[in-house]
Amino acid sequence: MQTPHFHKLLYLVPISSVFILMLIPFPQQIGLSFRYGFTTTIVFTFILLALVYFLKVKNGLIARASILFLLFAMPLSGLWNSGASEPSLVSGLFPYSDAGAYYSDSWRLLSGLKFQSSAINRPMFSGVLSGLITVTNQNIQAISAILLLVTAWSVFLVSEELANSEGIFVAVLFSTLVFLFYRRFVGLLQTEHLGLAFGLLSLAMLIRGHKRNEPNWVLGSLLTLSFGLNIRAGTMFLLPALAVWMGFRFQGTGRFSWKYFIWGLMACALGFLVNMIIFKVAVSGNSPLFANFIYTLYGIVRGGGGYTLIYREHPEIFTFTKPEQVTYVLNIVVQSMRSDPGLFIQGVIRAYTGFLDPGRNYGMFGFVNPGEEYIYALHDYGNVVFYRWVRYGLALLCSIGFLHKVIRQKNERLLVILIWAGLLLSVMFVPPGDADRMRAYATSIPFIVWFPSSGLHIFINHFKIFHQKTSEKCPPSELLKWTAAVLVLVTFLTPLLVSWLAKKPVLPEASCPDGQSSYYINIRKGSYIVIHKNLPKESTHLPDIGHNTFNLNIHNLPDSSMVSFLDTVPANNLLTVTINRATSNLHWFFIPVDLLERIEGDYFTCGQLKAKAGLPISPVMITYVEKLE
């Protein structure tokens, strides 16, 4: 006889299956097809998830969680078995560009210093990342796996909620669409992991609170949504819109409950309060919170030229401090609004047409396409028109889902109207052209894809294509409650604890020959690769990668200076990205393998800083090690 505790332990099965998949060599073509593929990937994913729901198996919840977890792990397996490089990733492991900046700032916090680059705008995520660096013993692979598991678990919880309340096909299409959005971030150390996870939990609690008439669940939904939008800033107007809905939904004997409206606003405000506390603790100087928004605003008032327009039209801002930049750009924005308001209107129109046109790669369903390789034109993926028609189909299903809820489901009418009011009011401040295929919408993606998923359910029911049913069992409420509570507490407390406990290391004095600098470094499992001379491409499995494979893959990076330098790296080198503990600066260390009696350990090294390459947002210091002790 199975005890309740035994049943809970079964949830370790999907987690274990993910780690097994990622640790063993696995055909790279299969994993990469889940990261970059389109037609076959979508069809396979949809059918597999549908079968798991429709087939009656013992411990069905565990089976569905296992399949979902393995599906989300496949793109990561593809990276680790190919050493693929992308605009924010080198050799399937090392963070680059924005991700590199977050990683670098996380190390600064661990060293007792303050954030100084992209983490200034995203302090909550970099704070959590610093904690993950600590608990995983600097293992980048383990960090990527943990972020994936958190997101996949959140997808599982909300999909089960949808299957139980609306229907199985709603859950299946919802999970498929979230997967298509999320797969490009798997393996990257970026804010979208936690932003999406909080958005998923928010939707699950919103649905549960609405269906069961329990306001506490809705308050939890607003709190988690607030956390998500502070981690990955996006559709901020969704928060007050849902607070207004809460006032109407739990109105009691009156027409509107001011009590629940105010409670809702307070739940929304908590996320901002936590973000501000972490910002004050982890960021030095007078840099304002959400300072990068001013560059987006400049692009809007100048006709929709994008957030990078300010750098092209006013390069002098590079000479200013961050607070000076904000004041300077804000003055230009005000002057532009007064002198030519027509440009602002043009920018707003451009934002809405981009968002609502499903044919565009950066529109509402712009993430529904092949992966990074298609977007950056590194390979020919065939019929682009086909991808557009798929997005048009999703737009149609979205319209069906929205109209059905407004016209036929009166109890959800106001909810869906206010959700879309919040989304659409936010569009002008989150232009799709700046959002990088809806990246800035990560937290609100679950709310968006809920509608085409419901539309498919309505379509199938109307034409009686297939006999649908709802899921017979939903995960216990405690799983959703504790997942949200733990994630909120970890996000809040981790940056504070790291900041308070971090100390600058005390290191022994040492010297190096003339022309070389001294470095104190740690090499840890999951944080390095070994570049072999004659390893075949198909034998790649991190940390081992062939020299030819390494050189081929790095040409996918967006910065030519970085590519040019990495092209010169000889074989039989170990590459690790870690800090010099003496200065707390992040370096890319290339170490000849014949210097290493063992790989993992703490070392004093002598080497030469060969180059400062990479993008301005995260310049890379490349160092050749010539002595190791």
ROKOL-510375 format. One record per residue (C-alpha): x, y, z. Coordinates in pm, whole numbers. Example, Ala and Ser with C-alpha at 12.3 -4.5 7.8 and 13.67 -1.06 7.14 Angstrom:
# residues 2
[[1230; -450; 780]]
[[1367; -106; 714]]
This chain:
# residues 629
[[0; 0; 0]]
[[139; 339; -103]]
[[156; 607; 165]]
[[95; 977; 88]]
[[464; 1041; 153]]
[[558; 776; -103]]
[[339; 945; -362]]
[[510; 1279; -297]]
[[851; 1115; -334]]
[[746; 1003; -682]]
[[782; 1366; -795]]
[[1157; 1308; -775]]
[[1124; 1080; -1080]]
[[1085; 1359; -1339]]
[[1368; 1558; -1177]]
[[1598; 1255; -1182]]
[[1512; 1176; -1543]]
[[1620; 1526; -1648]]
[[1961; 1497; -1482]]
[[2015; 1152; -1632]]
[[1933; 1281; -1981]]
[[2169; 1576; -1948]]
[[2459; 1383; -1799]]
[[2476; 1103; -2055]]
[[2594; 1139; -2417]]
[[2286; 1173; -2636]]
[[2259; 1219; -3015]]
[[2311; 1591; -3069]]
[[2085; 1601; -3374]]
[[1784; 1504; -3163]]
[[1850; 1762; -2893]]
[[1924; 2039; -3143]]
[[1605; 1961; -3336]]
[[1411; 2050; -3021]]
[[1605; 2375; -2993]]
[[1604; 2485; -3357]]
[[1347; 2267; -3534]]
[[996; 2369; -3625]]
[[735; 2153; -3800]]
[[846; 1811; -3677]]
[[919; 1948; -3331]]
[[577; 2108; -3293]]
[[386; 1805; -3421]]
[[585; 1560; -3208]]
[[555; 1776; -2896]]
[[180; 1825; -2936]]
[[105; 1457; -3004]]
[[331; 1334; -2725]]
[[173; 1562; -2465]]
[[-177; 1472; -2586]]
[[-104; 1099; -2561]]
[[26; 1134; -2207]]
[[-299; 1304; -2105]]
[[-535; 1069; -2289]]
[[-366; 740; -2204]]
[[-471; 621; -1862]]
[[-159; 519; -1675]]
[[-89; 465; -1311]]
[[48; 776; -1142]]
[[-57; 986; -1442]]
[[57; 1313; -1282]]
[[410; 1177; -1241]]
[[411; 1044; -1598]]
[[299; 1381; -1739]]
[[554; 1569; -1530]]
[[832; 1332; -1645]]
[[748; 1373; -2013]]
[[718; 1750; -1980]]
[[1049; 1776; -1796]]
[[1229; 1561; -2053]]
[[1081; 1770; -2334]]
[[1211; 2092; -2180]]
[[1551; 1932; -2116]]
[[1604; 1825; -2478]]
[[1733; 2167; -2600]]
[[1985; 2170; -2314]]
[[2097; 1819; -2402]]
[[2145; 1940; -2760]]
[[2369; 2223; -2642]]
[[2583; 2005; -2419]]
[[2626; 1736; -2683]]
[[2717; 1978; -2962]]
[[2898; 2270; -2797]]
[[2677; 2503; -3000]]
[[2737; 2878; -2980]]
[[2466; 3142; -3006]]
[[2454; 3520; -2964]]
[[2437; 3485; -2583]]
[[2619; 3154; -2541]]
[[2965; 3015; -2620]]
[[3025; 2643; -2669]]
[[2693; 2546; -2513]]
[[2809; 2662; -2170]]
[[2958; 3008; -2120]]
[[2730; 3314; -2084]]
[[2793; 3597; -2330]]
[[2645; 3941; -2402]]
[[2357; 4016; -2157]]
[[2397; 3676; -1991]]
[[2769; 3739; -1947]]
[[2698; 4072; -1778]]
[[2454; 3911; -1531]]
[[2708; 3638; -1456]]
[[2989; 3887; -1403]]
[[2781; 4101; -1166]]
[[2676; 3793; -970]]
[[3042; 3721; -903]]
[[3093; 4081; -792]]
[[2820; 4041; -531]]
[[2984; 3720; -408]]
[[3311; 3911; -374]]
[[3159; 4176; -150]]
[[3126; 4432; -429]]
[[2826; 4599; -595]]
[[2662; 4544; -932]]
[[2800; 4760; -1210]]
[[2656; 4650; -1548]]
[[2325; 4493; -1662]]
[[2240; 4372; -1311]]
[[2178; 4734; -1214]]
[[1857; 4703; -1414]]
[[1783; 4342; -1306]]
[[1916; 4313; -947]]
[[1675; 4038; -838]]
[[1788; 3786; -1099]]
[[2161; 3848; -1056]]
[[2112; 3818; -682]]
[[1951; 3475; -721]]
[[2224; 3379; -970]]
[[2491; 3462; -713]]
[[2320; 3222; -471]]
[[2307; 2949; -734]]
[[2678; 2995; -802]]
[[2738; 2931; -433]]
[[2513; 2627; -379]]
[[2628; 2455; -700]]
[[2997; 2519; -628]]
[[3025; 2739; -938]]
[[2881; 2470; -1168]]
[[2729; 2651; -1468]]
[[2574; 2330; -1598]]
[[2399; 2267; -1266]]
[[2275; 2629; -1258]]
[[2125; 2591; -1606]]
[[1959; 2265; -1503]]
[[1808; 2420; -1187]]
[[1665; 2717; -1379]]
[[1519; 2476; -1635]]
[[1360; 2259; -1366]]
[[1200; 2558; -1194]]
[[1044; 2671; -1521]]
[[937; 2323; -1634]]
[[778; 2258; -1293]]
[[585; 2585; -1322]]
[[464; 2486; -1671]]
[[349; 2153; -1531]]
[[148; 2317; -1251]]
[[-35; 2562; -1476]]
[[-97; 2308; -1753]]
[[-254; 2072; -1500]]
[[-469; 2357; -1373]]
[[-586; 2426; -1730]]
[[-646; 2059; -1806]]
[[-859; 2029; -1495]]
[[-1060; 2350; -1544]]
[[-1095; 2380; -1924]]
[[-979; 2071; -2109]]
[[-686; 1859; -2209]]
[[-621; 2025; -2545]]
[[-598; 2363; -2372]]
[[-316; 2225; -2156]]
[[-145; 2055; -2450]]
[[-133; 2360; -2680]]
[[-47; 2585; -2386]]
[[254; 2369; -2293]]
[[363; 2347; -2657]]
[[354; 2725; -2706]]
[[536; 2795; -2380]]
[[800; 2543; -2486]]
[[846; 2719; -2820]]
[[896; 3049; -2638]]
[[1124; 2913; -2368]]
[[1354; 2679; -2561]]
[[1580; 2960; -2683]]
[[1656; 3059; -2323]]
[[1741; 2707; -2203]]
[[2107; 2706; -2108]]
[[2132; 3087; -2099]]
[[2180; 3271; -1769]]
[[1912; 3530; -1837]]
[[1616; 3683; -1657]]
[[1356; 3510; -1871]]
[[1377; 3189; -1664]]
[[1243; 3343; -1344]]
[[1024; 3598; -1522]]
[[842; 3320; -1708]]
[[825; 3094; -1402]]
[[660; 3366; -1193]]
[[420; 3445; -1478]]
[[319; 3080; -1502]]
[[257; 3052; -1129]]
[[59; 3375; -1141]]
[[-173; 3242; -1409]]
[[-220; 2910; -1225]]
[[-317; 3088; -903]]
[[-539; 3335; -1088]]
[[-736; 3053; -1252]]
[[-759; 2861; -925]]
[[-875; 3167; -729]]
[[-1133; 3259; -993]]
[[-1276; 2908; -1034]]
[[-1293; 2842; -661]]
[[-1393; 3192; -555]]
[[-1092; 3221; -324]]
[[-939; 3573; -310]]
[[-620; 3459; -137]]
[[-517; 3272; -450]]
[[-569; 3588; -656]]
[[-358; 3788; -411]]
[[-86; 3527; -455]]
[[-126; 3562; -830]]
[[-72; 3939; -813]]
[[228; 3899; -585]]
[[403; 3647; -811]]
[[318; 3851; -1121]]
[[473; 4156; -954]]
[[790; 3960; -877]]
[[806; 3836; -1236]]
[[766; 4184; -1385]]
[[1035; 4323; -1158]]
[[1273; 4047; -1259]]
[[1193; 4079; -1630]]
[[1029; 4420; -1682]]
[[746; 4415; -1933]]
[[369; 4459; -1932]]
[[339; 4656; -1608]]
[[-20; 4769; -1672]]
[[-133; 4410; -1630]]
[[-90; 4453; -1254]]
[[-338; 4739; -1193]]
[[-578; 4582; -1446]]
[[-594; 4262; -1241]]
[[-625; 4459; -917]]
[[-930; 4633; -1064]]
[[-1073; 4296; -1167]]
[[-1023; 4167; -814]]
[[-1233; 4454; -682]]
[[-1520; 4355; -913]]
[[-1476; 3978; -876]]
[[-1501; 3975; -497]]
[[-1746; 4263; -465]]
[[-1967; 4095; -205]]
[[-2299; 4276; -168]]
[[-2181; 4594; -339]]
[[-2076; 4671; -697]]
[[-1706; 4702; -620]]
[[-1490; 4594; -328]]
[[-1245; 4868; -241]]
[[-1100; 4640; 23]]
[[-991; 4373; -225]]
[[-884; 4635; -478]]
[[-650; 4791; -221]]
[[-529; 4449; -107]]
[[-457; 4371; -472]]
[[-258; 4691; -517]]
[[-62; 4612; -203]]
[[23; 4266; -339]]
[[139; 4432; -662]]
[[349; 4682; -468]]
[[534; 4412; -273]]
[[732; 4303; -578]]
[[848; 4661; -637]]
[[934; 4703; -270]]
[[1147; 4388; -270]]
[[1318; 4496; -591]]
[[1395; 4836; -439]]
[[1539; 4680; -122]]
[[1766; 4451; -324]]
[[1860; 4744; -547]]
[[1963; 4955; -246]]
[[2169; 4669; -102]]
[[2338; 4546; -421]]
[[2378; 4858; -636]]
[[2618; 5140; -555]]
[[2586; 5509; -633]]
[[2276; 5697; -739]]
[[2176; 5490; -1041]]
[[1796; 5496; -1075]]
[[1584; 5181; -1084]]
[[1467; 5071; -1434]]
[[1709; 5325; -1581]]
[[1721; 5149; -1918]]
[[1351; 5227; -1979]]
[[1441; 5584; -2070]]
[[1624; 5458; -2381]]
[[1312; 5272; -2491]]
[[1106; 5585; -2433]]
[[1347; 5785; -2646]]
[[1300; 5541; -2934]]
[[921; 5575; -2907]]
[[911; 5956; -2910]]
[[1150; 5956; -3205]]
[[911; 5756; -3422]]
[[978; 5401; -3305]]
[[1348; 5384; -3380]]
[[1423; 5142; -3099]]
[[1617; 5166; -2774]]
[[1952; 5177; -2956]]
[[1859; 5495; -3143]]
[[1984; 5713; -2858]]
[[2335; 5570; -2897]]
[[2342; 5654; -3267]]
[[2194; 6002; -3241]]
[[2362; 6105; -2915]]
[[2687; 5909; -2872]]
[[2800; 6168; -2619]]
[[2596; 5990; -2350]]
[[2875; 5732; -2321]]
[[3077; 5998; -2141]]
[[2812; 6044; -1870]]
[[2744; 5852; -1552]]
[[2422; 5649; -1535]]
[[2226; 5916; -1339]]
[[2354; 6184; -1578]]
[[2246; 5973; -1875]]
[[1893; 5938; -1741]]
[[1857; 6313; -1677]]
[[2009; 6402; -2014]]
[[1792; 6160; -2216]]
[[1478; 6256; -2023]]
[[1531; 6621; -2118]]
[[1567; 6524; -2482]]
[[1249; 6315; -2460]]
[[1050; 6607; -2320]]
[[1185; 6845; -2585]]
[[1105; 6598; -2863]]
[[749; 6551; -2738]]
[[695; 6927; -2740]]
[[859; 6999; -3075]]
[[722; 6705; -3276]]
[[441; 6507; -3104]]
[[363; 6347; -3439]]
[[678; 6136; -3408]]
[[554; 6003; -3074]]
[[220; 5907; -3232]]
[[410; 5738; -3513]]
[[616; 5543; -3259]]
[[303; 5428; -3073]]
[[130; 5320; -3396]]
[[441; 5133; -3501]]
[[447; 4949; -3167]]
[[83; 4837; -3194]]
[[99; 4734; -3558]]
[[411; 4532; -3484]]
[[251; 4360; -3187]]
[[-80; 4278; -3355]]
[[60; 4164; -3691]]
[[122; 3788; -3653]]
[[317; 3779; -3978]]
[[611; 3964; -3826]]
[[896; 3791; -3646]]
[[868; 4033; -3356]]
[[487; 4029; -3328]]
[[267; 3872; -3063]]
[[352; 3519; -3178]]
[[696; 3602; -3315]]
[[852; 3333; -3096]]
[[673; 3066; -3300]]
[[947; 2994; -3551]]
[[1267; 2793; -3574]]
[[1526; 2882; -3313]]
[[1812; 3130; -3299]]
[[1970; 2993; -3614]]
[[1672; 3094; -3827]]
[[1648; 3443; -3683]]
[[2014; 3517; -3731]]
[[2012; 3370; -4083]]
[[2291; 3124; -4008]]
[[2118; 2847; -4202]]
[[1844; 2819; -4461]]
[[1531; 2687; -4295]]
[[1315; 2683; -4603]]
[[962; 2813; -4631]]
[[935; 3122; -4414]]
[[581; 3176; -4545]]
[[476; 2855; -4372]]
[[589; 2986; -4034]]
[[386; 3300; -4090]]
[[71; 3103; -4167]]
[[115; 2908; -3846]]
[[126; 3238; -3658]]
[[-184; 3357; -3846]]
[[-358; 3039; -3733]]
[[-262; 3107; -3373]]
[[-393; 3462; -3404]]
[[-724; 3321; -3528]]
[[-743; 3077; -3237]]
[[-655; 3362; -3000]]
[[-946; 3565; -3135]]
[[-1181; 3267; -3098]]
[[-1068; 3210; -2740]]
[[-1108; 3576; -2650]]
[[-1449; 3622; -2813]]
[[-1587; 3301; -2667]]
[[-1488; 3401; -2316]]
[[-1634; 3750; -2363]]
[[-1960; 3644; -2529]]
[[-2036; 3299; -2390]]
[[-1860; 3286; -2053]]
[[-1996; 3580; -1859]]
[[-1810; 3487; -1544]]
[[-1479; 3536; -1730]]
[[-1581; 3834; -1946]]
[[-1442; 4111; -1730]]
[[-1126; 3910; -1649]]
[[-1022; 3859; -2011]]
[[-1114; 4215; -2110]]
[[-897; 4357; -1832]]
[[-611; 4116; -1908]]
[[-602; 4240; -2266]]
[[-648; 4600; -2155]]
[[-341; 4564; -1934]]
[[-142; 4396; -2211]]
[[-236; 4646; -2481]]
[[-181; 4952; -2263]]
[[170; 4822; -2199]]
[[258; 4769; -2566]]
[[345; 5132; -2634]]
[[604; 5115; -2353]]
[[735; 4771; -2452]]
[[766; 4805; -2832]]
[[784; 4464; -2999]]
[[1077; 4585; -3208]]
[[1272; 4624; -2884]]
[[1133; 4308; -2727]]
[[1345; 4061; -2931]]
[[1073; 3815; -3032]]
[[864; 3882; -2722]]
[[1158; 3836; -2485]]
[[1046; 4141; -2284]]
[[700; 3979; -2256]]
[[835; 3668; -2079]]
[[627; 3716; -1764]]
[[304; 3776; -1955]]
[[356; 3503; -2220]]
[[142; 3257; -2017]]
[[-150; 3502; -2024]]
[[-112; 3553; -2400]]
[[-89; 3185; -2501]]
[[-381; 3096; -2276]]
[[-617; 3243; -2536]]
[[-517; 3047; -2850]]
[[-510; 2736; -2631]]
[[-868; 2802; -2525]]
[[-952; 2883; -2887]]
[[-838; 2536; -2996]]
[[-1063; 2385; -2731]]
[[-1361; 2584; -2863]]
[[-1279; 2497; -3224]]
[[-1259; 2123; -3153]]
[[-1579; 2126; -2950]]
[[-1772; 2326; -3211]]
[[-1688; 2095; -3501]]
[[-1692; 1782; -3282]]
[[-1353; 1683; -3423]]
[[-1249; 1492; -3116]]
[[-1411; 1394; -2790]]
[[-1247; 1612; -2528]]
[[-1237; 1568; -2157]]
[[-1087; 1740; -1862]]
[[-811; 1595; -1651]]
[[-947; 1378; -1372]]
[[-689; 1481; -1116]]
[[-510; 1805; -1039]]
[[-188; 1837; -834]]
[[-253; 1910; -466]]
[[-298; 2276; -378]]
[[6; 2252; -151]]
[[236; 2200; -451]]
[[130; 2525; -615]]
[[125; 2714; -284]]
[[467; 2594; -168]]
[[627; 2639; -510]]
[[520; 3004; -521]]
[[615; 3066; -157]]
[[960; 2910; -190]]
[[1035; 3093; -514]]
[[928; 3427; -365]]
[[1139; 3377; -51]]
[[1444; 3255; -242]]
[[1424; 3552; -478]]
[[1393; 3797; -190]]
[[1636; 3653; 63]]
[[1918; 3518; -155]]
[[2057; 3855; -275]]
[[2039; 3996; 79]]
[[2213; 3697; 237]]
[[2484; 3689; -29]]
[[2546; 4061; 6]]
[[2563; 4046; 388]]
[[2779; 3734; 405]]
[[3016; 3802; 115]]
[[3375; 3890; 202]]
[[3669; 3980; -14]]
[[3911; 3684; -2]]
[[4244; 3712; 179]]
[[4510; 3577; -57]]
[[4883; 3509; -11]]
[[5130; 3735; -183]]
[[5282; 3599; -502]]
[[5476; 3728; -798]]
[[5504; 3651; -1167]]
[[5777; 3707; -1429]]
[[5794; 4042; -1603]]
[[5520; 4087; -1863]]
[[5282; 3854; -1681]]
[[5008; 3918; -1426]]
[[4906; 3706; -1130]]
[[4563; 3545; -1098]]
[[4394; 3340; -830]]
[[4129; 3119; -988]]
[[3896; 2829; -914]]
[[3828; 2556; -1170]]
[[3512; 2367; -1087]]
[[3313; 2088; -1247]]
[[3058; 2214; -1499]]
[[3241; 2543; -1552]]
[[3499; 2452; -1815]]
[[3549; 2287; -2151]]
[[3852; 2101; -2287]]
[[3933; 2173; -2653]]
[[4078; 1852; -2800]]
[[4279; 1837; -3118]]
[[4115; 1544; -3295]]
[[3777; 1485; -3131]]
[[3506; 1417; -3395]]
[[3202; 1644; -3395]]
[[2964; 1360; -3314]]
[[3171; 1272; -3003]]
[[3122; 1614; -2846]]
[[2990; 1596; -2491]]
[[3077; 1873; -2249]]
[[3332; 1929; -2120]]
[[3497; 1767; -2422]]
[[3481; 1939; -2760]]
[[3692; 1911; -3074]]
[[3904; 2203; -3196]]
[[3735; 2209; -3536]]
[[3389; 2197; -3375]]
[[3482; 2480; -3137]]
[[3606; 2699; -3423]]
[[3303; 2626; -3640]]
[[3052; 2704; -3367]]
[[3202; 3034; -3249]]
[[3120; 3193; -3586]]
[[2762; 3215; -3460]]
[[2863; 3490; -3215]]
[[2748; 3845; -3301]]
[[3083; 4014; -3238]]
[[3355; 3983; -3502]]
[[3639; 4080; -3265]]
[[3549; 3792; -3034]]
[[3525; 3547; -3324]]
[[3858; 3663; -3468]]
[[4038; 3609; -3143]]
[[3881; 3273; -3054]]
[[3973; 3151; -3402]]
[[4340; 3175; -3298]]
[[4305; 2959; -2987]]
[[4512; 2641; -3031]]
[[4394; 2292; -2947]]
[[4463; 2111; -2620]]
[[4353; 2404; -2407]]
[[4109; 2420; -2119]]
[[3872; 2717; -2121]]
[[3705; 2833; -1802]]
[[3516; 3155; -1730]]
[[3568; 3261; -1373]]
[[3688; 3551; -1163]]
[[4038; 3649; -1064]]
[[3981; 3639; -689]]
[[4247; 3905; -638]]
[[4053; 4168; -837]]
[[3699; 4016; -867]]
[[3714; 4071; -1244]]
[[3573; 3800; -1470]]
[[3820; 3649; -1717]]
[[3814; 3388; -1989]]
[[4116; 3175; -1900]]
[[4281; 2952; -2160]]
[[4504; 2698; -1988]]
[[4724; 2443; -2175]]
[[4614; 2099; -2057]]
[[4974; 1985; -2007]]
[[4999; 2231; -1716]]
[[4721; 2050; -1533]]
[[4796; 1745; -1321]]
[[4433; 1755; -1220]]
[[4162; 1979; -1360]]
[[3943; 2084; -1069]]
[[4091; 2287; -787]]
[[4213; 2626; -663]]
[[4513; 2768; -844]]
[[4759; 3054; -848]]
[[4844; 3133; -1210]]
[[5061; 3365; -1413]]
[[4943; 3475; -1753]]
[[4899; 3749; -2008]]
[[4587; 3948; -2081]]
[[4576; 3888; -2456]]
[[4265; 4082; -2556]]
[[3955; 4268; -2448]]
[[3693; 4156; -2696]]
[[3317; 4112; -2699]]
[[3022; 4348; -2696]]
[[3024; 4684; -2509]]
[[2759; 4554; -2266]]
[[2990; 4275; -2147]]
[[3351; 4314; -2260]]
[[3548; 3992; -2230]]
[[3899; 3980; -2081]]
[[4081; 3688; -2245]]
[[4384; 3561; -2057]]
[[4644; 3300; -2154]]
[[4781; 3109; -1856]]
[[5152; 3029; -1874]]
[[5215; 2908; -1520]]
[[4993; 2717; -1282]]
[[5045; 2630; -916]]
